[in-house]
């Protein structure tokens, strides 16, 4: 009966190969992070839209998967052609997993922050019905890939359109996810400013958060008395958006439910 002898170099070679694979995996993950957080999910959408959690789940599985498989299959005693084939298969499996994960993050990315009646709502690519994309008004990019854009909703044309949109909203299709109701942000500025409330009111409502509100606005270079706010609905949370009281320019965000 032959007993397989496992020398220290047997594990040393495998651990070295696995460590090299891990370093390469981390470098690729860093590049993927620049894509996800630098373009698809810029602040604050990485938190509002769950981009951080999605990305970490994808990358953690991928970074662990590849080096572990390499640890299992690497063996210098194999013929070079066989070892090269095994490592190529591992790399293909890992890249396929990463590609699928990034695709999942991509289709769930935020594409617009839309002013909707009395609030902002973050719209994600997966929220918008494909069959309605053809109704996107001229000048509006329905599915931007370089980060969310600001939009507003146009007024309803008549009572029938209002009723139809309301019924669709009750069935799960929010007004902000309808391309036929989109209009440029600038067109909604008068209504946005009419609806927005002074930050002094927000601080009186949330006295315990007043110092944090001041800190957020100070980081934006604005005194509280010169700012207004509106609530915002994200994927799983509610935030507050701070605006310029003259132009409705977005100045800052804060994870505060101000409804």
Residue pairs with C-beta under 8 A, 6 or more apart in sequence:
10 75
13 74
13 75
13 76
14 70
14 71
14 74
14 75
15 71
17 70
17 71
17 74
18 67
18 68
18 70
18 71
18 74
19 67
21 66
21 67
21 70
21 90
22 63
22 66
22 67
25 62
25 63
25 66
25 67
25 94
26 63
28 98
29 59
29 62
29 63
32 55
32 59
32 98
32 102
33 55
33 59
35 102
36 46
36 51
36 55
36 102
36 105
37 46
37 51
37 52
37 55
39 145
39 146
39 147
40 51
40 105
40 106
40 109
40 110
40 145
40 147
41 49
41 51
41 52
41 55
41 105
41 109
41 110
42 147
42 148
43 253
44 239
44 253
44 255
45 51
45 110
45 122
45 147
45 148
46 52
47 237
47 255
48 110
48 122
48 232
48 234
48 235
48 237
48 239
48 253
49 108
49 109
49 110
49 122
49 124
49 234
49 235
50 108
50 235
50 236
51 105
51 109
51 110
54 104
54 105
54 108
55 105
57 101
58 98
58 101
58 102
58 104
58 105
59 98
59 101
61 97
61 101
62 94
62 97
62 98
62 101
65 93
65 94
65 97
66 90
66 91
66 93
66 94
69 90
69 93
69 94
70 87
70 90
73 86
73 87
73 90
74 83
74 86
74 87
75 83
76 83
78 86
106 125
107 125
107 126
108 124
108 125
108 126
109 124
109 125
109 145
110 122
110 123
110 124
110 125
110 147
110 148
111 123
111 124
111 125
111 128
111 142
111 143
111 144
111 148
111 149
112 122
112 123
112 144
112 148
112 149
112 150
112 151
112 176
112 182
113 120
113 121
113 122
113 123
113 148
113 149
113 150
113 151
113 232
113 241
113 250
114 120
114 121
114 122
114 123
114 150
114 151
114 152
114 153
114 176
114 182
115 150
115 151
115 152
115 153
115 185
115 188
115 191
115 192
115 230
116 153
116 174
116 175
116 176
117 153
117 175
117 195
118 195
118 230
119 230
119 231
119 232
119 233
119 259
120 230
120 231
120 232
120 233
120 241
121 174
121 176
121 232
121 233
122 148
122 232
122 233
122 234
122 235
123 148
123 174
123 176
123 177
124 235
125 143
127 174
127 177
128 142
128 143
128 177
128 178
128 179
129 173
129 177
129 178
132 178
132 179
132 180
133 142
133 143
133 179
134 179
135 178
135 179
135 180
136 142
136 179
136 180
136 182
137 179
137 182
137 183
139 184
140 151
140 179
140 182
140 183
140 184
141 149
142 179
149 185
150 185
150 250
151 176
151 182
151 183
151 184
151 185
151 188
152 182
152 183
152 184
152 185
152 187
152 188
152 189
152 191
152 192
153 175
153 176
153 181
153 182
153 183
153 188
154 181
154 182
154 183
154 187
154 188
156 162
156 165
165 175
165 178
165 181
168 178
169 175
175 181
185 248
189 247
189 248
192 230
192 243
192 248
193 228
193 243
193 245
193 246
193 248
195 230
196 228
196 229
196 230
196 243
196 245
196 248
197 228
197 229
197 230
198 225
198 227
198 228
198 229
198 245
199 213
199 217
199 224
199 225
199 227
199 228
199 229
199 242
200 224
200 225
202 213
202 229
202 240
202 256
202 258
203 209
203 210
203 213
203 214
203 224
205 258
206 213
206 256
206 258
209 256
212 254
213 224
213 254
213 256
214 224
216 242
216 252
216 253
216 254
217 223
217 224
217 227
217 242
217 251
217 252
219 252
220 242
220 251
220 252
222 242
222 244
222 251
222 252
226 244
226 245
227 242
227 243
227 244
227 245
227 251
228 242
228 243
228 244
228 245
229 240
229 241
229 242
229 243
229 258
230 240
230 241
230 243
230 258
231 238
231 239
231 240
231 241
231 257
231 258
231 259
232 238
232 239
232 240
232 241
232 253
237 255
237 257
238 256
238 257
238 258
238 259
239 253
239 254
239 255
239 256
239 257
240 253
240 254
240 255
240 256
240 257
240 258
241 250
241 252
241 253
242 250
242 251
242 252
242 253
242 254
243 249
243 250
243 251
244 251
